[in-house]
Amino acid sequence: MFTKNNTKGGPRIVAIGGGTGLSTMLRGLKLYTTNITAVVTVADDGGGSGILRQDLGILPPGDIRNCILALANTEPTMEQLLQYRFTEGMLKGQNFGNLFLAAMIGISKNFEEAVKKMSDVLAVSGKVIPVTLDDVRLVAELENGIIIKGESQIPVVQQKENSNIKRIYIEPSHAEPFEEVLVDILNADVIVLGPGSLYTSVIPNLLVDGVGDAIEASRAVKVYVCNIMTQPGETLGYTACDHVKALFEHGLKSLDYIIVNNGEIPHDYMERYIKDMSQPVEYDKNQLESMGIKVVEENLVALKNEFIRHDEQKLAEVIVSLLK
């Protein structure tokens, strides 16, 4: 049995995604195991990551950085430093952690070596790896036929067009997976997809050659952590079943469990999210179970910096409990 803070010999968990959702979950999981592999999308082209990607020709470092910090065992001041965002001058908007990783790339043979060195410096529990080392661009086709190129443009144009996303794909279409990704997926005890932006954080990983097939071939317990709230520009009006259908349409072949939130959202938060065209993700348990997926219901609401997030400790408890 796996218990909190008794991580020796813990379960082999592969967490697939990107963005805030993945890093939040990792903070909870590292309390139960050091055998964590975070497989991270590299399709980001906005903000500071996008600037470094364009200027230096490197893979976007933002999601990688966040996952490294989530799994790091370091002093609060160091984490605060690596999350610091410059507010003035030529570096305005740039994150120091991104610059740290960019500098590490400069003194390393390649991107993957730089990620490993940064992980070693910060005493990371487990490892963080990019899903591919190829320079990929995310493309969306809307139901009205409009094509959107670039991850950062997808939610912007989608809201402007007011047309649902029909499909997501990458250019080039045949991106090679990073060598350790398939190996770790095949050897995992648990594979967790999400939480995070459905079309721009989770699904992009499934578009890399071999990832969906490896997940299906693995004997691991396969889990999807559904978002608590719908996301403007991506999943407006989506139910939990709609999220799952989108995963299946983009390369996932089966799921054992879906974890959904049944906790209430405080009224003031609800009002604020509704103004932003966001609402709680509803779920039909019978419909999900008819697809062969077991539904795990839990109050997972955590309120952080005026945002609704998953409670990292409760979520980790639920995921680990699925192995018992």
C-alpha positions in Angstrom: 0.0 0.0 0.0 1.3 3.4 -0.9 1.1 6.1 1.8 1.8 9.8 1.9 5.5 10.7 2.5 6.5 7.0 2.1 7.6 7.3 -1.5 10.3 4.6 -1.6 9.1 2.0 -4.1 6.1 4.1 -5.0 4.0 3.4 -8.1 5.3 4.3 -11.6 3.1 7.2 -12.7 3.2 8.8 -16.1 1.4 12.1 -16.2 0.6 13.5 -19.6 -0.4 17.1 -20.3 0.9 20.6 -19.9 0.1 24.0 -18.4 -1.1 24.8 -14.9 -3.2 21.6 -14.5 -0.4 19.2 -14.9 2.0 21.0 -12.6 -0.7 21.3 -9.9 -1.3 17.6 -10.0 2.5 16.8 -9.8 2.8 18.7 -6.5 0.5 16.2 -4.9 1.8 13.1 -6.6 5.4 13.6 -5.5 4.2 13.0 -1.9 3.5 9.4 -2.8 6.2 8.4 -5.2 9.4 9.5 -6.8 8.7 7.3 -9.8 7.0 10.0 -11.8 7.4 10.8 -15.4 5.8 14.1 -16.6 5.3 14.0 -20.4 4.9 17.6 -21.5 3.6 19.2 -24.7 6.0 21.5 -26.5 3.4 23.2 -28.8 3.3 26.5 -26.8 4.0 29.5 -28.9 2.7 32.4 -26.8 4.1 34.6 -24.1 7.7 34.4 -22.9 8.1 30.8 -24.2 7.0 31.9 -27.6 9.6 34.7 -27.7 12.4 32.4 -26.7 11.2 29.8 -29.2 11.4 32.4 -32.0 14.5 34.2 -30.9 16.7 31.2 -29.9 15.2 28.4 -31.9 14.6 26.3 -28.8 11.6 24.3 -27.7 9.2 26.3 -25.6 10.4 26.1 -22.0 7.4 27.3 -20.0 5.5 24.0 -19.3 8.7 22.1 -18.8 9.8 24.7 -16.3 6.5 24.6 -14.4 6.6 20.8 -14.1 10.3 20.8 -13.0 9.4 23.3 -10.2 6.3 21.2 -9.2 8.5 18.2 -8.7 11.5 20.0 -7.2 12.6 19.8 -3.6 14.0 23.2 -3.1 13.8 26.3 -0.9 10.8 28.6 -1.3 13.1 31.5 -2.2 14.5 29.5 -5.1 11.1 28.6 -6.4 10.0 32.3 -6.0 13.1 33.3 -8.0 12.5 30.9 -10.8 8.9 31.9 -11.1 9.8 35.6 -11.1 8.5 37.6 -14.2 10.3 40.8 -15.1 8.0 43.8 -15.2 10.2 46.4 -16.9 12.8 46.9 -19.6 13.7 44.6 -22.5 13.0 41.5 -20.4 9.4 42.7 -19.5 7.1 39.7 -19.4 9.9 37.2 -19.5 10.1 34.5 -16.8 13.5 34.0 -15.0 13.0 30.2 -14.9 12.6 30.2 -18.7 15.8 32.2 -19.0 17.5 29.7 -16.6 16.5 26.8 -18.8 17.5 28.7 -22.0 20.9 29.3 -20.4 21.2 25.6 -19.5 20.5 24.7 -23.1 23.4 27.0 -24.0 25.9 25.0 -21.9 24.4 21.6 -22.8 24.7 19.3 -25.8 20.9 19.4 -26.5 17.5 20.3 -25.0 17.0 17.0 -23.2 20.4 17.2 -21.4 19.6 20.8 -20.3 16.2 19.6 -18.8 18.0 16.8 -17.0 20.7 19.2 -15.6 18.1 21.7 -14.4 16.2 18.8 -12.8 19.4 17.7 -11.0 20.1 21.2 -9.8 16.6 21.5 -8.3 16.5 17.9 -6.8 13.5 16.8 -8.8 11.5 13.8 -7.7 11.0 11.8 -10.9 11.7 13.3 -14.3 10.2 15.7 -16.8 10.5 15.0 -20.5 9.1 16.6 -23.6 6.8 14.5 -25.6 8.8 15.2 -28.8 12.0 17.1 -29.7 10.6 18.1 -33.0 9.6 21.7 -33.6 5.9 21.2 -34.0 3.1 23.8 -34.5 -0.5 23.2 -33.3 -3.3 23.7 -35.8 -7.1 23.7 -35.2 -9.9 23.3 -37.7 -13.2 24.8 -36.6 -16.6 23.4 -37.5 -17.1 26.4 -39.8 -14.0 25.4 -41.8 -11.7 28.1 -40.4 -8.1 26.9 -39.9 -6.1 28.4 -37.0 -2.4 28.0 -36.8 -0.5 28.4 -33.6 -1.4 27.3 -30.0 -1.8 30.8 -28.7 -4.2 31.8 -31.5 -6.6 28.9 -31.1 -8.7 30.2 -28.2 -8.6 33.8 -29.5 -9.9 33.0 -33.0 -12.3 30.3 -31.7 -14.1 32.8 -29.5 -14.1 35.4 -32.3 -15.6 32.8 -34.8 -18.0 31.3 -32.2 -17.5 27.9 -33.8 -16.5 24.7 -32.0 -13.2 23.0 -32.6 -13.7 20.1 -35.0 -10.1 18.7 -34.7 -6.6 19.5 -33.7 -3.5 18.4 -35.6 0.2 19.2 -35.7 2.6 20.3 -38.3 4.7 18.4 -39.3 2.2 15.6 -39.0 4.6 12.8 -38.1 6.5 14.1 -35.1 8.8 11.5 -33.5 8.3 10.8 -29.8 11.1 11.5 -27.4 12.8 8.1 -26.8 11.9 7.7 -23.1 8.2 8.6 -23.6 7.1 5.3 -25.1 9.3 3.2 -22.7 7.9 4.9 -19.6 4.3 4.6 -20.8 4.7 0.9 -21.5 6.2 0.3 -18.0 3.8 2.5 -16.0 1.5 1.4 -13.3 -0.8 4.4 -13.8 -1.1 6.7 -16.8 -2.9 10.0 -16.1 -4.1 12.4 -18.8 -5.0 15.9 -17.6 -6.1 18.0 -16.0 -5.4 21.0 -18.3 -6.6 22.6 -21.5 -8.1 19.8 -23.5 -7.1 20.9 -27.0 -3.8 22.8 -26.3 -2.3 20.9 -23.3 -3.6 17.3 -23.3 -4.5 16.3 -26.8 -1.2 17.6 -28.5 0.6 14.8 -26.7 -1.6 12.2 -28.4 -0.8 13.6 -31.8 2.8 12.5 -31.6 3.5 9.3 -33.4 3.1 6.2 -31.3 1.9 7.8 -28.1 -1.7 6.7 -28.4 -0.7 3.2 -29.4 1.7 2.9 -26.4 -1.0 4.0 -24.0 -3.3 1.3 -25.4 -0.6 -1.3 -25.2 0.4 -0.5 -21.7 -1.0 -2.6 -18.9 -1.2 0.5 -16.7 -4.4 1.8 -15.2 -5.5 4.6 -17.5 -7.1 7.7 -15.9 -8.4 11.0 -17.2 -8.7 13.9 -14.8 -11.5 16.0 -16.1 -11.3 19.8 -15.7 -13.5 21.4 -13.1 -14.6 24.3 -15.3 -15.1 24.7 -19.0 -12.6 26.8 -20.9 -13.5 29.7 -23.1 -12.0 29.3 -26.5 -11.8 25.5 -26.2 -14.5 23.7 -24.4 -17.5 26.1 -23.9 -20.5 24.1 -23.1 -18.6 20.8 -23.0 -19.7 18.0 -20.6 -17.3 15.4 -19.2 -18.4 13.0 -22.0 -17.6 15.6 -24.6 -14.1 15.8 -23.2 -13.7 12.1 -23.4 -15.1 11.9 -27.0 -12.5 14.5 -28.0 -9.7 12.4 -26.5 -10.9 9.3 -28.4 -11.2 11.3 -31.7 -7.6 12.3 -31.3 -5.8 9.0 -30.7 -6.8 7.7 -27.3 -8.4 4.3 -27.5 -9.6 3.4 -24.0 -9.9 4.7 -20.5 -10.4 2.8 -17.2 -11.4 5.8 -15.0 -12.5 9.4 -15.2 -12.1 11.6 -12.2 -14.8 14.3 -11.9 -15.4 17.0 -9.4 -18.7 16.9 -7.4 -17.8 19.8 -5.1 -19.7 23.1 -5.1 -18.1 26.3 -6.4 -18.5 29.3 -4.1 -21.0 31.8 -5.4 -18.6 34.7 -5.8 -16.2 32.5 -7.8 -19.1 31.2 -9.9 -20.2 34.7 -10.8 -16.7 35.7 -11.9 -16.3 32.6 -14.1 -19.7 33.0 -15.7 -18.8 36.5 -16.7 -15.8 34.9 -18.5 -18.1 32.4 -20.2 -17.0 29.5 -18.1 -19.1 27.1 -16.1 -18.7 23.8 -14.1 -18.1 20.7 -16.3 -21.3 18.6 -15.9 -21.2 14.9 -16.1 -23.6 12.1 -16.8 -22.4 9.1 -14.8 -24.6 6.6 -16.7 -23.4 7.9 -20.1 -19.8 7.6 -19.1 -20.2 4.1 -17.6 -21.9 3.0 -20.8 -18.6 3.8 -22.6 -16.9 1.3 -20.2 -15.4 4.0 -18.0 -15.6 4.0 -14.2 -16.5 7.3 -12.8 -14.7 8.6 -9.6 -16.6 11.5 -8.0 -14.8 13.7 -5.5 -14.9 17.2 -4.1 -11.6 18.5 -5.7 -12.2 22.2 -5.5 -9.3 24.4 -4.3 -9.3 28.2 -4.4 -6.0 29.7 -5.2 -5.2 33.3 -6.2 -8.9 33.9 -7.2 -8.8 30.9 -9.5 -10.5 27.5 -9.2 -7.9 24.7 -9.2 -7.8 21.0 -8.4 -6.9 20.2 -4.8 -3.5 18.7 -5.4 -3.4 16.5 -2.3 -7.0 15.1 -2.7 -6.4 14.5 -6.4 -3.2 12.6 -5.7 -4.9 10.5 -3.0 -7.7 9.5 -5.5 -5.2 8.6 -8.2 -3.0 6.5 -5.9 -6.1 4.8 -4.4 -7.0 3.4 -7.8 -4.0 1.0 -7.5 -5.0 -0.4 -4.2 
